[in-house]
Amino acid sequence: MSATYEDRELPRQKQQDDIAPRLALKGPTASGGLLDGAWWPRSRDLARELPGLVDALEPLWGRVTRVAVNPAHWDAVPRHVAGRGHVVKVGWFTQELDPHKVLLLSYSVGRWDLLVVPPGTGTAAAERLMAAASDPGAAPLTASALIAAEESRHGADAPGTDTETTPVRDEAPPVPSASAGDESTPVPSASARDESTPAPEDDAVAGAVAVPVVAPGPPAPLVVGT
């Protein structure tokens, strides 16, 4: 699947505001590992899926300012999406980022990495992947390694064997061949995975709506939206 690079902005009322995103997150005391949890989107339309993810995470992590993805498994990559009271910039990286991961940058926390469970994955496989990605005691595997392990062990129920197909938009220009779609947002190196990542500056901070930070639940909670 190939992605296109889109400069579009969907009105909030047309996005999936009323549908809780399917998430599994590590607890606040968990440390180490390569992932902070998992996200199971309902489609490959990043512009529709991202606002709900940001809305769900901001009460836990503080204001999300930037998101980065690998465009390999998305229909299109928007330049930005609308948050509640602010705009979240979106960038893409074809080499620096695992194609099965989404990277979020937050002012209060720094860097968070989530496994992206493919939308067409069966429920049993998705639950296993989300549990593995949010287990603080699990071996430190990359997002792609978790997907590959699931496919190897469970075959027919694995993420790569779903029959759902999503049409690619041909009317938008193709993704540039450069490795980065937002050069102003560097991806921290693997060696800095467990270090605090400084939040990028944002000219809109002064006029932004304050978002309260709510303490998350116990370690390795499995929070799956319906």
Secondary structure, 3 states (H helix, E strand, C coil): CCCEEECCCCCHHHCCCCCCCEEEECCCCCCCCCCCEEEECCCCEHHHHHHHHHHHHHHHHCCEEEEEECHHHCCEEECEEECCCCEEEEEEECCCCCCCEEEEEECCCEEEEEEECCCCCCHHHHHHHHHHHCCCCCCCCCHHHHHHHHHHHHHHHCHHHCCCCCCCCCCCCECCCCCECCCCCCCCCHHHCCCCCCCCCCCCCCCCCCCCCCCCCCCCCEECCC
